[in-house]
């Protein structure tokens, strides 16, 4: 089971990383556009930002760990 998961993660890892990075950039971009247009942060919620940042960080940590584990074998 682990080999199927690792093959899937190795195959689609770049797409997942790109998608999470795009979500982060989109969220920040929309926030800055709102900030420029409204001249205040009132009415805009950054509640999704912590989830995106944590998911992106965990994904990159997992990739680094997998590369180190593969190098040791």
C-alpha positions in Angstrom: 0.0 0.0 0.0 2.8 2.4 0.8 4.5 1.9 -2.6 1.2 2.8 -4.3 1.0 6.0 -2.3 4.6 7.0 -2.8 4.4 6.4 -6.5 1.2 8.5 -6.7 2.9 11.3 -4.6 6.1 11.2 -6.7 4.1 11.3 -9.9 1.7 14.1 -9.0 3.7 16.0 -6.3 4.6 18.9 -8.6 1.0 19.4 -9.4 0.0 19.4 -5.8 2.7 21.8 -4.9 1.8 24.1 -7.7 -1.9 24.0 -6.8 -1.2 24.9 -3.2 1.2 27.7 -4.2 -1.4 29.0 -6.6 -4.1 29.0 -3.9 -1.7 30.9 -1.6 -0.9 33.5 -4.3 -4.6 33.9 -5.2 -5.7 34.4 -1.6 -3.0 37.0 -1.1 -3.6 38.7 -4.4 -7.3 39.0 -3.7 -6.6 40.4 -0.3 -4.3 43.1 -1.7 -6.8 44.0 -4.5 -9.4 44.4 -1.8 -7.0 46.5 0.3 -6.3 48.8 -2.7 -10.0 49.2 -3.6 -11.5 49.6 -0.2 -8.5 51.1 1.6 -9.2 48.9 4.6 -9.1 45.3 5.6 -12.7 45.5 6.9 -15.0 43.1 5.1 -12.3 40.6 4.0 -11.5 37.4 5.8 -8.1 35.7 5.6 -9.5 32.6 7.4 -8.3 30.3 4.6 -4.7 31.5 4.7 -3.5 29.6 7.7 -4.9 26.3 6.3 -3.2 26.9 3.0 0.1 27.8 4.6 0.1 24.7 6.9 -0.9 22.4 4.0 1.9 23.8 1.8 4.5 23.6 4.6 3.5 20.0 5.5 3.6 18.9 1.9 7.1 20.4 1.4 8.4 18.8 4.6 7.0 15.5 3.5 8.8 15.8 0.1 12.1 16.7 1.8 11.8 13.7 4.1 11.0 11.4 1.2 14.1 12.6 -0.7 16.3 12.1 2.3 14.9 8.6 2.9 15.4 7.7 -0.8 19.0 9.0 -0.6 19.8 6.8 2.4 18.6 3.6 0.7 
